[in-house]
Amino acid sequence: MTYIESVLKVLVIGLVLGAGLPAVFAGGLVAYSNGAGGRHADGTTVAPNPMLKFLGIALFVFVGWVILTAVLWITRTTIIHHTGIDLFPFMPKK
């Protein structure tokens, strides 16, 4: 049963990070561009919305944080070996 649970965990994380992270980034692009305001093709103008711009920037920061954390997690043993700094002291090492 542990193999099935492990496979399901990997599948869920793969779906969340594989499809979910680009979707969060796309949502950030939409929020930021809608928050910028501007002019439509028919000549009407839309006022800027600072909250949507802030939401877009927050989503970009979140995506960047996840990517940076993933890279540091993958290279954690190399970082520990060369610098002696454990960036994830709360997680067990194998």
N, C-alpha and C positions, 0 to 999 in steps of 0.2 A: 504494500500500500504506500510505502514511503516514496517509491519511484514515481507512482502516479501523482502524488502530491507535489513532488519536485518538478515534474514536467508541467503540471498545471500552474505552478508559481512562475516558472520561466515563461510560459505562454502568456500569462496575464501581464507580467512586467514588460515583455516584448511588445504586446499590443499597446500598453499604456505609453511606453516611451517611443515605440516605433511609429505609431499612428497618432497618439495623443499629443506628443510634444510638437510636431509640425502643425497640428490643429490649433494648439494654444498660440503658437507663433502667428499663424494666419489670423486668429482672432485679435491678436495684438495689432497686426497691420490694419485690419478693418477698423478697430476702435481708434487707433491713432489717426488714420486718414479721415474718418468721420468727425473726429474732434478738432481737426485743423480748420474746418469750415471751408469756404471757397465759393466758387461760382459753378452752377450747373450749365449744361449745354443750352438750356432754354433761356439763360440770362438771369435766372433768380440766384440770389446769394444766400448763403447759409452762415450764420454767426458761428464763430469758434466755440467749442465746448471743452473747457479745460479738464473736466472730469473724465471725458473719453480719452483725451490725450494722456492724462495721468494713468488711466487703466491700461492703455496701450504700452506705455513705458514700463509699467509694473509687470506686464506679461512678458516683455522683452527681457527684463532683468531676471524674472523667474526662469525663463528658458536658458539664459546664459548661466545662471547659478546651477541648474541641473546638469548642463554640459560640463562645466568646470568641475563639479563634484564627481561626475562620472569618470572624467579623465584622472582626477586625483585618486579615486578609488581603484581604478585599474592599475595605476602606477605606485600604489601605496608601499608595496614591499621594496621597490627600487628606491623610493624616497627614504624609507627607514634605513635601508642598507647604506646609502651614500651620505645621509645627513644625520641620521639618528633621531629624526623628528617623526613622531607618530601622529599623523593628522586625524586619525580616527581611533583614539585610545579607548573608546567605549565599545568598539567592535572587536570580536575575537580574531586573532590571526591564525592561519592554518599552517 
